[in-house]
Amino acid sequence: MKMIRALKAITITFERELYDFYKNLFHYSLRSLLTPTLYLLVIGIGLGSMVDMSDDVSYIQFLIPGILMMTTAQVTHLHLGFEVLAARTYEKYLELLTMVAPIRPYEAVIGYILTGVMIAIFNVIIFLIPIYIFFHTIFVSLPLLLLFTVGLGILFSATGFSAGIYFDDPHHMSIVNSLVITPLSFLCGVFFPLDLYPEQIRLLVELVPLTQAIEGLRGNGILLFQVGYVWLTAIIAVVLAIVIFKRKMII
Amino acid sequence: MNEIIKAEHLEKVFGDQKAVDNLSFTVHRGETLGLLGPNGAGKTTTIKMLIGLIKPTRGGAIIGGYDVQENPIEVKELFGISPQELSFDHHLSLIEDLYFYVRLYGLSRKEAKERVKETLKWARLENHAEKIGYQLSGGMQRRLLMARAMVTDPPILFLDEPTTGLDPQARHALWDYILDLKERGKTIILTTHYLEEAEMLCDRVIIIDYGKKIAEGTPDELKHILKVENIVTIKPRNSISQRVIEEIKEFTGVEDAIWHDSSLKIYLKDEYVLELIISLILTDAGILEMDIKRASLEDVFLHLTGKELRE
Protein backbone atom coordinates (compact mmCIF):
# COMPACT_ATOMS: atom_id res chain seq x y z
CA MET A 1 0.00 0.00 0.00
CA LYS A 2 2.82 2.39 0.97
CA MET A 3 4.68 1.45 -2.21
CA ILE A 4 1.60 2.16 -4.37
CA ARG A 5 1.12 5.55 -2.71
CA ALA A 6 4.82 6.38 -3.24
CA LEU A 7 4.66 5.36 -6.92
CA LYS A 8 1.54 7.47 -7.41
CA ALA A 9 3.20 10.49 -5.79
CA ILE A 10 6.28 10.10 -8.04
CA THR A 11 4.14 9.60 -11.15
CA ILE A 12 1.95 12.64 -10.47
CA THR A 13 4.97 14.88 -9.84
CA PHE A 14 6.52 13.58 -13.06
CA GLU A 15 3.25 14.02 -14.98
CA ARG A 16 2.81 17.59 -13.73
CA GLU A 17 6.35 18.65 -14.58
CA LEU A 18 6.17 16.97 -17.97
CA TYR A 19 2.89 18.74 -18.68
CA ASP A 20 4.54 22.02 -17.72
CA PHE A 21 7.35 21.17 -20.19
CA TYR A 22 4.81 20.26 -22.87
CA LYS A 23 3.10 23.66 -22.52
CA ASN A 24 6.38 25.29 -23.60
CA LEU A 25 7.40 22.64 -26.08
CA PHE A 26 8.15 25.05 -28.91
CA HIS A 27 10.64 27.09 -26.88
CA TYR A 28 12.30 24.01 -25.47
CA SER A 29 12.55 22.45 -28.94
CA LEU A 30 14.30 25.56 -30.19
CA ARG A 31 16.70 25.40 -27.26
CA SER A 32 17.48 21.74 -27.95
CA LEU A 33 17.99 22.34 -31.63
CA LEU A 34 19.81 25.64 -31.77
CA THR A 35 22.82 25.22 -29.47
CA PRO A 36 24.06 21.84 -30.76
CA THR A 37 23.38 22.85 -34.36
CA LEU A 38 25.54 25.94 -33.90
CA TYR A 39 28.34 23.80 -32.48
CA LEU A 40 28.01 21.42 -35.38
CA LEU A 41 27.99 24.15 -38.02
CA VAL A 42 30.70 26.41 -36.59
CA ILE A 43 33.04 23.86 -35.08
CA GLY A 44 32.13 20.68 -36.90
CA ILE A 45 31.78 21.93 -40.45
CA GLY A 46 33.67 25.26 -40.23
CA LEU A 47 36.72 24.52 -38.10
CA GLY A 48 36.42 20.78 -38.76
CA SER A 49 37.43 21.29 -42.40
CA MET A 50 40.86 22.34 -41.11
CA VAL A 51 41.24 19.36 -38.77
CA ASP A 52 43.02 16.28 -39.98
CA MET A 53 41.90 13.22 -38.00
CA SER A 54 44.58 10.54 -37.86
CA ASP A 55 42.27 7.50 -38.14
CA ASP A 56 39.38 6.87 -40.49
CA VAL A 57 36.82 8.76 -38.38
CA SER A 58 35.61 12.11 -39.75
CA TYR A 59 35.65 15.13 -37.44
CA ILE A 60 31.83 15.36 -37.56
CA GLN A 61 31.62 11.71 -36.53
CA PHE A 62 34.06 12.45 -33.70
CA LEU A 63 32.18 15.56 -32.62
CA ILE A 64 28.57 14.32 -32.51
CA PRO A 65 28.83 12.05 -29.41
CA GLY A 66 30.50 14.92 -27.54
CA ILE A 67 27.90 17.51 -28.54
CA LEU A 68 25.05 15.13 -27.70
CA MET A 69 26.35 14.39 -24.21
CA MET A 70 27.52 17.97 -23.51
CA THR A 71 24.16 19.52 -24.38
CA THR A 72 22.33 16.78 -22.45
CA ALA A 73 24.33 17.71 -19.36
CA GLN A 74 23.82 21.46 -19.85
CA VAL A 75 20.12 21.33 -20.71
CA THR A 76 19.09 19.02 -17.86
CA HIS A 77 21.15 20.85 -15.25
CA LEU A 78 19.89 24.28 -16.27
CA HIS A 79 16.28 23.22 -16.79
CA LEU A 80 15.88 21.55 -13.41
CA GLY A 81 17.95 24.20 -11.64
CA PHE A 82 15.92 27.17 -12.80
CA GLU A 83 12.60 25.30 -12.67
CA VAL A 84 13.11 24.41 -9.02
CA LEU A 85 14.60 27.77 -8.05
CA ALA A 86 11.69 29.65 -9.64
CA ALA A 87 9.07 27.34 -8.09
CA ARG A 88 10.66 27.72 -4.67
CA THR A 89 11.58 31.39 -4.48
CA TYR A 90 9.47 33.20 -7.06
CA GLU A 91 6.28 31.22 -7.51
CA LYS A 92 6.35 29.94 -3.88
CA TYR A 93 4.78 26.82 -5.30
CA LEU A 94 7.37 24.14 -4.56
CA GLU A 95 6.71 23.98 -0.82
CA LEU A 96 3.04 23.37 -1.42
CA LEU A 97 3.56 20.59 -3.93
CA THR A 98 6.41 18.81 -2.23
CA MET A 99 6.02 19.45 1.49
CA VAL A 100 2.42 20.39 2.30
CA ALA A 101 0.80 17.72 0.10
CA PRO A 102 1.08 14.11 1.31
CA ILE A 103 4.32 13.28 -0.47
CA ARG A 104 7.69 12.29 0.94
CA PRO A 105 10.79 14.30 0.02
CA TYR A 106 12.43 11.44 -1.90
CA GLU A 107 9.26 10.91 -3.94
CA ALA A 108 9.23 14.56 -4.99
CA VAL A 109 12.94 14.48 -5.92
CA ILE A 110 12.54 11.32 -8.00
CA GLY A 111 9.51 12.79 -9.78
CA TYR A 112 11.53 15.86 -10.75
CA ILE A 113 14.55 13.81 -11.84
CA LEU A 114 12.41 11.57 -14.04
CA THR A 115 11.25 14.74 -15.78
CA GLY A 116 14.90 15.67 -16.26
CA VAL A 117 15.56 12.27 -17.86
CA MET A 118 12.68 12.78 -20.29
CA ILE A 119 14.03 16.21 -21.15
CA ALA A 120 17.47 14.68 -21.78
CA ILE A 121 15.97 12.09 -24.14
CA PHE A 122 13.88 14.76 -25.86
CA ASN A 123 16.98 16.93 -26.27
CA VAL A 124 18.89 14.09 -27.96
CA ILE A 125 16.02 13.16 -30.27
CA ILE A 126 15.47 16.75 -31.41
CA PHE A 127 19.14 17.07 -32.34
CA LEU A 128 19.37 13.66 -34.01
CA ILE A 129 16.46 14.32 -36.40
CA PRO A 130 18.33 16.88 -38.56
CA ILE A 131 21.53 14.82 -38.23
CA TYR A 132 19.72 11.84 -39.71
CA ILE A 133 18.12 13.96 -42.42
CA PHE A 134 21.48 15.39 -43.56
CA PHE A 135 23.82 12.44 -43.01
CA HIS A 136 21.39 9.45 -43.19
CA THR A 137 23.00 8.07 -40.03
CA ILE A 138 23.16 9.09 -36.39
CA PHE A 139 26.85 8.07 -36.03
CA VAL A 140 26.32 6.41 -32.61
CA SER A 141 24.93 3.13 -31.26
CA LEU A 142 21.32 3.68 -30.22
CA PRO A 143 21.31 1.40 -27.12
CA LEU A 144 24.53 3.01 -25.85
CA LEU A 145 23.18 6.45 -26.55
CA LEU A 146 20.09 5.62 -24.47
CA LEU A 147 22.17 4.22 -21.60
CA PHE A 148 24.43 7.24 -21.41
CA THR A 149 21.65 9.78 -22.02
CA VAL A 150 19.56 8.37 -19.18
CA GLY A 151 22.62 8.12 -16.91
CA LEU A 152 23.72 11.69 -17.58
CA GLY A 153 20.08 12.83 -17.47
CA ILE A 154 19.76 11.49 -13.93
CA LEU A 155 23.15 12.89 -12.87
CA PHE A 156 22.71 16.41 -14.20
CA SER A 157 19.03 16.63 -13.25
CA ALA A 158 20.14 15.84 -9.71
CA THR A 159 22.91 18.47 -9.79
CA GLY A 160 20.49 21.03 -11.26
CA PHE A 161 17.81 20.16 -8.72
CA SER A 162 20.32 20.44 -5.85
CA ALA A 163 21.57 23.82 -7.10
CA GLY A 164 17.99 25.09 -7.47
CA ILE A 165 17.21 24.01 -3.93
CA TYR A 166 20.47 25.17 -2.38
CA PHE A 167 20.79 28.65 -3.85
CA ASP A 168 18.34 31.43 -3.08
CA ASP A 169 19.72 33.92 -5.57
CA PRO A 170 19.42 33.32 -9.33
CA HIS A 171 22.82 35.00 -9.80
CA HIS A 172 24.46 32.25 -7.80
CA MET A 173 22.89 29.72 -10.14
CA SER A 174 24.50 31.36 -13.16
CA ILE A 175 27.85 31.45 -11.32
CA VAL A 176 27.63 27.67 -10.85
CA ASN A 177 26.90 27.39 -14.53
CA SER A 178 29.83 29.59 -15.53
CA LEU A 179 32.30 28.08 -13.08
CA VAL A 180 31.33 24.43 -13.17
CA ILE A 181 28.98 23.27 -15.90
CA THR A 182 30.42 25.20 -18.87
CA PRO A 183 34.10 24.42 -18.12
CA LEU A 184 33.22 20.76 -17.49
CA SER A 185 31.44 20.65 -20.82
CA PHE A 186 34.42 22.03 -22.70
CA LEU A 187 37.10 20.02 -20.89
CA CYS A 188 35.59 16.59 -21.38
CA GLY A 189 36.95 15.87 -24.83
CA VAL A 190 34.01 17.14 -26.82
CA PHE A 191 36.09 18.99 -29.41
CA PHE A 192 39.44 17.19 -29.40
CA PRO A 193 40.81 13.79 -28.32
CA LEU A 194 41.86 13.33 -24.69
CA ASP A 195 45.34 12.22 -25.85
CA LEU A 196 46.17 15.89 -26.46
CA TYR A 197 46.04 16.63 -22.69
CA PRO A 198 49.12 16.29 -20.50
CA GLU A 199 48.90 13.02 -18.51
CA GLN A 200 47.95 14.58 -15.12
CA ILE A 201 45.20 16.75 -16.59
CA ARG A 202 43.90 13.84 -18.59
CA LEU A 203 43.55 11.77 -15.42
CA LEU A 204 41.52 14.55 -13.80
CA VAL A 205 39.34 14.99 -16.88
CA GLU A 206 38.67 11.26 -16.99
CA LEU A 207 37.20 11.45 -13.50
CA VAL A 208 34.31 13.52 -14.86
CA PRO A 209 31.34 11.24 -15.72
CA LEU A 210 30.64 13.33 -18.83
CA THR A 211 34.06 12.34 -20.21
CA GLN A 212 33.29 8.66 -19.65
CA ALA A 213 29.93 8.99 -21.40
CA ILE A 214 31.48 10.73 -24.43
CA GLU A 215 34.37 8.27 -24.68
CA GLY A 216 32.01 5.34 -24.17
CA LEU A 217 29.79 6.56 -26.98
CA ARG A 218 32.84 6.89 -29.23
CA GLY A 219 33.84 3.32 -28.45
CA ASN A 220 37.04 4.27 -26.59
CA GLY A 221 37.81 2.56 -23.27
CA ILE A 222 36.08 -0.16 -21.26
CA LEU A 223 32.35 0.18 -21.90
CA LEU A 224 31.10 -1.65 -18.80
CA PHE A 225 33.22 0.51 -16.55
CA GLN A 226 32.08 3.67 -18.34
CA VAL A 227 28.37 2.84 -18.06
CA GLY A 228 28.81 1.75 -14.44
CA TYR A 229 30.76 4.90 -13.57
CA VAL A 230 28.14 7.25 -15.07
CA TRP A 231 25.26 5.44 -13.36
CA LEU A 232 27.04 5.19 -10.02
CA THR A 233 27.76 8.93 -9.93
CA ALA A 234 24.14 9.51 -10.99
CA ILE A 235 22.85 7.49 -8.02
CA ILE A 236 25.18 9.34 -5.62
CA ALA A 237 23.95 12.66 -7.03
CA VAL A 238 20.31 11.63 -6.47
CA VAL A 239 21.00 10.65 -2.85
CA LEU A 240 22.75 13.99 -2.30
CA ALA A 241 19.82 15.83 -3.93
CA ILE A 242 17.38 14.15 -1.51
CA VAL A 243 19.58 15.05 1.49
CA ILE A 244 19.94 18.70 0.35
CA PHE A 245 16.19 18.91 -0.34
CA LYS A 246 15.23 17.62 3.13
CA ARG A 247 17.72 19.88 4.89
CA LYS A 248 16.64 22.97 3.00
CA MET A 249 12.88 22.44 3.05
CA ILE A 250 12.41 21.25 6.63
CA ILE A 251 13.97 23.87 8.88
CA MET B 1 -12.30 12.13 20.37
CA ASN B 2 -13.37 15.73 20.42
CA GLU B 3 -9.84 17.07 20.46
CA ILE B 4 -8.45 17.09 16.90
CA ILE B 5 -5.31 19.22 17.31
CA LYS B 6 -3.09 19.19 20.34
CA ALA B 7 0.09 21.27 20.52
CA GLU B 8 2.28 20.65 23.54
CA HIS B 9 5.08 22.96 24.67
CA LEU B 10 5.93 23.99 21.12
CA GLU B 11 9.17 25.89 20.97
CA LYS B 12 11.29 27.04 18.06
CA VAL B 13 14.63 28.78 18.31
CA PHE B 14 16.27 30.40 15.28
CA GLY B 15 19.85 31.29 16.21
CA ASP B 16 19.56 33.17 19.46
CA GLN B 17 15.94 34.16 18.91
CA LYS B 18 12.96 32.26 20.28
CA ALA B 19 10.27 32.49 17.61
CA VAL B 20 7.81 30.34 19.57
CA ASP B 21 8.11 29.90 23.30
CA ASN B 22 6.46 26.99 25.13
CA LEU B 23 3.12 27.23 23.31
CA SER B 24 0.46 24.67 24.21
CA PHE B 25 -3.15 24.56 23.07
CA THR B 26 -5.86 22.24 21.83
CA VAL B 27 -8.47 22.64 19.11
CA HIS B 28 -11.76 20.78 19.13
CA ARG B 29 -13.56 19.35 16.13
CA GLY B 30 -15.54 22.01 14.28
CA GLU B 31 -13.96 24.82 16.26
CA THR B 32 -12.31 27.92 14.78
CA LEU B 33 -9.26 28.94 16.73
CA GLY B 34 -7.68 32.30 16.03
CA LEU B 35 -3.99 32.92 16.57
CA LEU B 36 -3.86 36.64 17.00
CA GLY B 37 -0.73 38.70 17.19
CA PRO B 38 1.40 41.27 15.42
CA ASN B 39 3.77 40.41 12.55
CA GLY B 40 6.68 38.40 13.88
CA ALA B 41 4.70 37.15 16.88
CA GLY B 42 5.28 33.50 15.88
CA LYS B 43 1.91 32.67 14.31
CA THR B 44 3.22 31.36 10.98
CA THR B 45 6.07 29.48 12.68
CA THR B 46 3.45 27.78 14.87
CA ILE B 47 1.39 26.79 11.82
CA LYS B 48 4.52 25.50 10.05
CA MET B 49 5.39 23.37 13.07
CA LEU B 50 1.86 21.97 13.06
CA ILE B 51 2.09 20.96 9.39
CA GLY B 52 5.61 19.55 9.68
CA LEU B 53 7.50 22.20 7.69
CA ILE B 54 9.46 23.37 10.71
CA LYS B 55 10.91 20.96 13.24
CA PRO B 56 10.18 22.17 16.77
CA THR B 57 13.24 22.73 18.95
CA ARG B 58 11.14 21.33 21.77
CA GLY B 59 7.62 19.98 22.15
CA GLY B 60 5.37 18.50 19.49
CA ALA B 61 1.90 18.24 18.08
CA ILE B 62 -0.73 15.55 17.54
CA ILE B 63 -3.23 16.01 14.71
CA GLY B 64 -6.15 13.62 14.29
CA GLY B 65 -4.39 11.18 16.61
CA TYR B 66 -1.14 11.20 14.61
CA ASP B 67 2.17 12.64 15.73
CA VAL B 68 3.18 15.32 13.21
CA GLN B 69 6.85 14.32 13.19
CA GLU B 70 6.31 10.55 13.23
CA ASN B 71 3.41 10.25 10.76
CA PRO B 72 3.75 13.19 8.35
CA ILE B 73 1.81 11.59 5.47
CA GLU B 74 -1.20 10.62 7.63
CA VAL B 75 -1.25 14.14 9.09
CA LYS B 76 -0.96 15.85 5.71
CA GLU B 77 -3.96 13.94 4.43
CA LEU B 78 -6.07 15.58 7.16
CA PHE B 79 -5.55 19.23 6.38
CA GLY B 80 -5.59 21.89 3.71
CA ILE B 81 -3.74 25.17 3.94
CA SER B 82 -4.15 28.64 2.57
CA PRO B 83 -0.63 30.03 2.96
CA GLN B 84 0.20 33.62 3.80
CA GLU B 85 2.20 34.14 0.61
CA LEU B 86 0.58 33.85 -2.80
CA SER B 87 1.74 30.73 -4.64
CA PHE B 88 1.03 29.94 -8.28
CA ASP B 89 2.70 28.08 -11.10
CA HIS B 90 3.51 30.39 -14.00
CA HIS B 91 2.40 27.96 -16.67
CA LEU B 92 -0.59 26.13 -15.18
CA SER B 93 -4.14 27.43 -15.38
CA LEU B 94 -6.36 27.37 -12.28
CA ILE B 95 -7.99 24.14 -13.35
CA GLU B 96 -4.63 22.47 -14.05
CA ASP B 97 -3.13 23.80 -10.83
CA LEU B 98 -5.92 22.32 -8.69
CA TYR B 99 -6.07 19.11 -10.73
CA PHE B 100 -2.42 18.18 -10.19
CA TYR B 101 -2.59 19.29 -6.55
CA VAL B 102 -5.64 17.21 -5.68
CA ARG B 103 -4.24 14.16 -7.43
CA LEU B 104 -1.35 14.13 -4.94
CA TYR B 105 -4.04 13.17 -2.41
CA GLY B 106 -4.72 9.92 -4.24
CA LEU B 107 -7.78 10.90 -6.27
CA SER B 108 -8.28 9.29 -9.67
CA ARG B 109 -8.22 11.48 -12.79
CA LYS B 110 -12.02 11.44 -13.03
CA GLU B 111 -12.56 12.18 -9.34
CA ALA B 112 -9.95 14.93 -9.47
CA LYS B 113 -11.64 16.63 -12.43
CA GLU B 114 -15.03 16.56 -10.71
CA ARG B 115 -13.65 17.82 -7.42
CA VAL B 116 -11.82 20.68 -9.13
CA LYS B 117 -14.95 21.70 -10.99
CA GLU B 118 -17.00 21.75 -7.77
CA THR B 119 -14.34 23.68 -5.88
CA LEU B 120 -13.91 26.33 -8.56
CA LYS B 121 -17.67 26.79 -8.52
CA TRP B 122 -17.64 27.12 -4.73
CA ALA B 123 -14.95 29.80 -4.98
CA ARG B 124 -16.85 31.50 -7.84
CA LEU B 125 -13.80 31.12 -10.06
CA GLU B 126 -15.32 28.82 -12.68
CA ASN B 127 -15.31 31.58 -15.27
CA HIS B 128 -11.58 32.10 -14.74
CA ALA B 129 -10.64 28.41 -14.82
CA GLU B 130 -8.35 28.77 -17.84
CA LYS B 131 -6.43 31.75 -16.44
CA ILE B 132 -3.06 31.62 -14.67
CA GLY B 133 -3.11 32.60 -10.98
CA TYR B 134 -1.20 35.81 -11.65
CA GLN B 135 -3.90 37.03 -14.02
CA LEU B 136 -6.48 37.21 -11.21
CA SER B 137 -7.33 40.14 -8.95
CA GLY B 138 -6.06 40.13 -5.34
CA GLY B 139 -9.38 38.91 -3.94
CA MET B 140 -9.64 36.13 -6.53
CA GLN B 141 -6.07 35.03 -5.83
CA ARG B 142 -6.92 34.66 -2.16
CA ARG B 143 -10.05 32.73 -3.12
CA LEU B 144 -7.90 30.43 -5.24
CA LEU B 145 -5.65 29.73 -2.24
CA MET B 146 -8.77 28.99 -0.24
CA ALA B 147 -10.06 26.73 -3.02
CA ARG B 148 -6.74 24.86 -3.04
CA ALA B 149 -7.04 24.31 0.70
CA MET B 150 -10.62 23.07 0.25
CA VAL B 151 -10.23 20.98 -2.90
CA THR B 152 -9.42 17.81 -0.97
CA ASP B 153 -12.34 18.45 1.43
CA PRO B 154 -10.13 18.01 4.52
CA PRO B 155 -11.51 18.11 8.06
CA ILE B 156 -8.87 20.66 9.14
CA LEU B 157 -7.96 23.96 7.52
CA PHE B 158 -5.03 26.22 8.29
CA LEU B 159 -5.74 29.73 7.07
CA ASP B 160 -2.58 31.78 7.47
CA GLU B 161 -3.52 35.47 7.26
CA PRO B 162 -6.08 34.77 4.53
CA THR B 163 -7.12 38.37 4.05
CA THR B 164 -3.72 40.08 4.15
CA GLY B 165 -3.33 42.71 1.48
CA LEU B 166 -7.02 42.86 0.60
CA ASP B 167 -9.15 45.98 0.62
CA PRO B 168 -12.00 46.04 3.20
CA GLN B 169 -14.63 45.01 0.65
CA ALA B 170 -12.64 41.99 -0.57
CA ARG B 171 -11.79 41.11 3.04
CA HIS B 172 -15.45 41.06 4.02
CA ALA B 173 -16.26 38.97 0.95
CA LEU B 174 -13.63 36.43 1.98
CA TRP B 175 -15.08 36.25 5.47
CA ASP B 176 -18.27 34.83 3.93
CA TYR B 177 -16.22 31.91 2.57
CA ILE B 178 -14.66 31.29 5.97
CA LEU B 179 -18.10 31.43 7.62
CA ASP B 180 -19.31 28.90 5.05
CA LEU B 181 -16.41 26.59 5.97
CA LYS B 182 -17.38 26.93 9.63
CA GLU B 183 -20.94 25.96 8.75
CA ARG B 184 -19.61 22.88 6.97
CA GLY B 185 -18.09 21.78 10.29
CA LYS B 186 -14.44 22.31 9.39
CA THR B 187 -11.91 22.71 12.16
CA ILE B 188 -10.03 25.91 11.40
CA ILE B 189 -6.89 27.51 12.71
CA LEU B 190 -6.83 31.09 11.51
CA THR B 191 -3.91 33.42 12.00
CA THR B 192 -4.53 37.12 11.71
CA HIS B 193 -3.41 40.47 12.93
CA TYR B 194 -6.83 41.94 12.27
CA LEU B 195 -8.68 42.01 15.58
CA GLU B 196 -12.00 42.60 13.89
CA GLU B 197 -11.44 39.43 11.86
CA ALA B 198 -10.67 37.34 14.93
CA GLU B 199 -13.75 38.69 16.70
CA MET B 200 -15.96 38.02 13.73
CA LEU B 201 -14.76 34.52 12.80
CA CYS B 202 -13.20 32.78 15.77
CA ASP B 203 -14.84 30.72 18.50
CA ARG B 204 -11.70 30.99 20.57
CA VAL B 205 -8.66 33.22 20.34
CA ILE B 206 -5.08 32.85 21.53
CA ILE B 207 -3.18 36.10 21.71
CA ILE B 208 0.52 35.64 20.97
CA ASP B 209 3.32 38.15 21.33
CA TYR B 210 7.03 37.42 20.96
CA GLY B 211 6.19 33.72 20.57
CA LYS B 212 4.41 33.48 23.92
CA LYS B 213 0.76 32.92 24.67
CA ILE B 214 -0.39 35.93 26.63
CA ALA B 215 -4.13 35.23 26.74
CA GLU B 216 -6.65 32.63 25.63
CA GLY B 217 -10.43 32.53 25.56
CA THR B 218 -13.54 33.30 23.57
CA PRO B 219 -13.62 36.88 22.23
CA ASP B 220 -16.17 37.73 24.96
CA GLU B 221 -14.06 36.17 27.71
CA LEU B 222 -11.03 38.08 26.54
CA LYS B 223 -12.93 41.34 26.52
CA HIS B 224 -13.83 40.73 30.16
CA ILE B 225 -10.12 40.75 31.01
CA LEU B 226 -10.44 44.52 30.81
CA LYS B 227 -13.31 44.56 33.36
CA VAL B 228 -14.87 47.41 31.40
CA GLU B 229 -18.11 47.68 29.46
CA ASN B 230 -17.46 50.75 27.36
CA ILE B 231 -14.58 52.94 26.32
CA VAL B 232 -15.27 56.65 25.92
CA THR B 233 -12.86 58.82 23.99
CA ILE B 234 -13.28 62.56 24.46
CA LYS B 235 -11.42 65.18 22.44
CA PRO B 236 -11.71 68.43 24.41
CA ARG B 237 -11.86 71.94 23.02
CA ASN B 238 -9.02 72.97 25.40
CA SER B 239 -6.59 70.91 27.40
CA ILE B 240 -8.18 69.06 30.34
CA SER B 241 -6.54 69.87 33.66
CA GLN B 242 -4.70 67.08 35.51
CA ARG B 243 -6.94 67.72 38.55
CA VAL B 244 -10.06 66.80 36.54
CA ILE B 245 -8.42 63.66 35.11
CA GLU B 246 -7.48 62.52 38.61
CA GLU B 247 -11.01 63.29 39.80
CA ILE B 248 -12.50 61.17 36.97
CA LYS B 249 -10.17 58.28 37.86
CA GLU B 250 -11.54 58.32 41.38
CA PHE B 251 -15.16 57.70 40.28
CA THR B 252 -16.36 54.21 41.27
CA GLY B 253 -17.64 53.40 37.76
CA VAL B 254 -14.30 54.25 36.16
CA GLU B 255 -11.54 51.63 35.71
CA ASP B 256 -8.97 54.01 34.24
CA ALA B 257 -8.57 57.31 32.37
CA ILE B 258 -5.60 57.93 30.08
CA TRP B 259 -4.63 61.20 28.34
CA HIS B 260 -3.21 60.25 24.97
CA ASP B 261 -2.82 62.07 21.67
CA SER B 262 -4.92 65.14 22.66
CA SER B 263 -7.79 62.91 23.80
CA LEU B 264 -8.93 61.40 27.06
CA LYS B 265 -9.68 57.68 26.98
CA ILE B 266 -11.96 56.59 29.84
CA TYR B 267 -12.50 52.89 30.60
CA LEU B 268 -15.99 52.56 32.10
CA LYS B 269 -17.16 49.72 34.31
CA ASP B 270 -20.60 51.30 34.68
CA GLU B 271 -22.30 53.75 32.38
CA TYR B 272 -24.11 55.74 35.08
CA VAL B 273 -21.07 58.02 35.70
CA LEU B 274 -20.92 59.10 32.07
CA GLU B 275 -23.21 62.13 32.47
CA LEU B 276 -21.16 63.31 35.42
CA ILE B 277 -17.90 62.96 33.50
CA ILE B 278 -19.29 64.83 30.50
CA SER B 279 -20.51 67.76 32.61
CA LEU B 280 -17.16 67.91 34.41
CA ILE B 281 -15.16 68.07 31.18
CA LEU B 282 -17.64 70.49 29.57
CA THR B 283 -17.07 72.91 32.45
CA ASP B 284 -13.29 72.41 32.51
CA ALA B 285 -12.31 72.31 28.84
CA GLY B 286 -15.33 71.97 26.56
CA ILE B 287 -15.91 69.02 24.22
CA LEU B 288 -14.99 68.92 20.52
CA GLU B 289 -15.64 65.25 19.77
CA MET B 290 -16.84 62.24 21.70
CA ASP B 291 -16.94 58.54 20.88
CA ILE B 292 -18.41 55.67 22.92
CA LYS B 293 -17.71 52.08 21.97
CA ARG B 294 -17.90 48.62 23.48
CA ALA B 295 -14.54 47.19 24.57
CA SER B 296 -12.95 45.24 21.69
CA LEU B 297 -10.14 42.73 21.30
CA GLU B 298 -7.99 45.61 20.16
CA ASP B 299 -8.41 47.21 23.59
CA VAL B 300 -7.57 43.87 25.19
CA PHE B 301 -4.42 43.62 23.12
CA LEU B 302 -3.45 47.16 24.06
CA HIS B 303 -4.14 46.40 27.70
CA LEU B 304 -2.11 43.14 27.69
CA THR B 305 0.88 44.22 25.64
CA GLY B 306 0.92 47.95 26.17
CA LYS B 307 1.12 48.50 22.43
CA GLU B 308 -0.98 48.55 19.31
CA LEU B 309 -0.93 45.70 16.81
CA ARG B 310 1.94 46.39 14.43
CA GLU B 311 1.22 45.91 10.75
Contacts between the chains, C-beta under 8 A, distances in Angstrom:
chain1	res1	chain2	res2	distance
A	5	B	73	7.5
A	5	B	106	6.9
A	8	B	106	6.5
A	9	B	104	6.3
A	12	B	100	6.6
A	12	B	103	4.9
A	12	B	104	5.6
A	13	B	104	7.8
A	15	B	100	7.4
A	16	B	92	7.9
A	16	B	100	4.2
A	19	B	92	7.8
A	19	B	96	7.2
A	19	B	100	7.5
A	20	B	89	7.0
A	20	B	91	5.1
A	20	B	92	6.7
A	23	B	91	5.0
A	23	B	92	7.9
A	24	B	91	6.6
A	86	B	90	7.3
A	87	B	89	7.3
A	91	B	87	6.3
A	91	B	88	6.0
A	91	B	89	5.9
A	91	B	90	5.9
A	92	B	83	7.4
A	92	B	85	4.9
A	92	B	86	6.7
A	92	B	87	3.9
A	93	B	87	4.8
A	93	B	88	6.4
A	93	B	89	5.2
A	95	B	53	7.0
A	95	B	83	7.8
A	95	B	87	7.5
A	96	B	81	7.8
A	96	B	83	7.0
A	96	B	87	5.5
A	96	B	101	7.4
A	96	B	148	7.6
A	97	B	100	7.8
A	97	B	101	6.9
A	97	B	104	7.1
A	99	B	52	7.6
A	99	B	53	5.6
A	100	B	51	6.3
A	100	B	53	7.3
A	100	B	76	6.8
A	100	B	81	5.7
A	100	B	83	7.9
A	101	B	76	6.5
A	101	B	101	6.6
A	101	B	104	4.1
A	101	B	105	6.9
A	102	B	72	8.0
A	102	B	73	4.8
A	102	B	76	4.0
A	102	B	77	4.9
A	102	B	104	6.5
A	102	B	105	6.2
A	102	B	106	7.8
A	103	B	73	7.9
A	103	B	104	5.7
A	104	B	72	7.7
A	104	B	73	6.9
A	249	B	53	7.4
A	250	B	52	7.4
A	250	B	53	6.5
A	250	B	54	7.3
A	250	B	55	6.0
A	251	B	48	7.9
A	251	B	53	7.3
A	251	B	54	4.9
A	251	B	55	6.8
